[in-house]
Structure formats: C-alpha cells, structure tokens
Amino acid sequence: MTDARRSVLELLEETDVALPVAVLDNELEPPHATVSRTLTELERDGLVERDERYEAFYRITDSGCAYLEEESVD
C-alpha cells in the first residue's frame, strides 16, 4: 500500500465521518493532486465512498477498514 493510500484511509478511519477533500488536503502530507488521485483509486477499489448528500465528501467503507487491518498485520 502506498503512503498516500494509507494516510487517506487512516485519517478517514480515525475521524469516522465523511470528510471533504479540502480537509484531507489540509491534514495530509501529499499534494492535492496525489490526494485526489488516491481518492479516485480508493473509490474505484471500493475502499472509500462519496457521501450521498455531499459529493466532495468521502468516508471509509467496511472494506476499507478491513483492508487497513489486513495491511497492518502483514
């Protein structure tokens, strides 16, 4: 797992709420383009999802939590 993927998933898991891209950008080290690309990949892989009311907000899915847990065991 890349550092960007881990950072995004960990922050979303810690907060346990949907966060806007702007907050993820402010809280994480990678540049905006990396965060945006990572969110697109994570959404495609089913590890995060967009909030149904606010399209620019993302939350971790159960699959994302399981993925994080699995990666921390390895």
C-alpha positions as CSV (number, residue, x, y, z in Angstrom):
1,M,0.0,0.0,0.0
2,T,1.4,3.4,-0.9
3,D,1.9,6.1,1.8
4,A,-0.9,8.2,0.3
5,R,-3.4,5.4,0.4
6,R,-2.5,4.5,4.0
7,S,-2.7,8.2,5.0
8,V,-6.1,8.8,3.5
9,L,-7.6,5.5,4.8
10,E,-6.2,6.1,8.3
11,L,-7.5,9.6,8.6
12,L,-11.0,8.6,7.4
13,E,-11.0,5.7,9.8
14,E,-9.8,7.9,12.8
15,T,-12.4,10.5,12.2
16,D,-15.3,8.0,11.4
17,V,-17.1,10.7,9.4
18,A,-17.2,11.8,5.8
19,L,-14.6,14.5,5.2
20,P,-14.4,17.0,2.4
21,V,-11.4,16.8,0.0
22,A,-10.2,20.2,1.4
23,V,-9.8,18.8,4.9
24,L,-8.0,15.8,3.6
25,D,-5.7,18.1,1.6
26,N,-5.0,20.2,4.8
27,E,-4.4,17.3,7.1
28,L,-2.3,15.1,4.9
29,E,1.3,15.4,3.5
30,P,0.8,14.5,-0.2
31,P,0.0,17.3,-2.6
32,H,-3.6,17.9,-3.7
33,A,-3.2,16.1,-7.0
34,T,-1.9,13.0,-5.1
35,V,-4.8,13.1,-2.6
36,S,-7.4,13.5,-5.5
37,R,-5.9,10.7,-7.5
38,T,-5.7,8.5,-4.4
39,L,-9.3,9.1,-3.6
40,T,-10.3,8.2,-7.1
41,E,-8.4,4.9,-6.9
42,L,-9.7,4.1,-3.4
43,E,-13.3,4.8,-4.6
44,R,-12.8,2.6,-7.6
45,D,-11.5,-0.2,-5.4
46,G,-14.5,0.1,-3.0
47,L,-12.4,1.3,0.0
48,V,-13.9,4.7,0.2
49,E,-17.3,6.1,-0.9
50,R,-18.7,9.5,-1.6
51,D,-21.3,10.9,0.8
52,E,-24.7,10.7,-0.7
53,R,-25.6,14.3,0.1
54,Y,-22.2,16.0,-0.4
55,E,-20.3,14.6,-3.5
56,A,-17.0,16.1,-2.4
57,F,-17.1,14.3,1.0
58,Y,-15.6,10.8,1.4
59,R,-15.9,8.2,4.0
60,I,-14.1,4.9,4.5
61,T,-16.1,1.7,3.8
62,D,-16.2,-1.5,5.7
63,S,-13.9,-2.9,3.0
64,G,-11.5,0.0,3.5
65,C,-11.4,-0.7,7.3
66,A,-10.8,-4.5,6.6
67,Y,-8.1,-3.6,4.1
68,L,-6.3,-1.3,6.6
69,E,-6.4,-4.0,9.3
70,E,-5.2,-6.7,6.9
71,E,-2.2,-4.4,5.8
72,S,-1.2,-3.7,9.4
73,V,-1.0,-7.4,10.1
74,D,1.5,-8.0,7.2
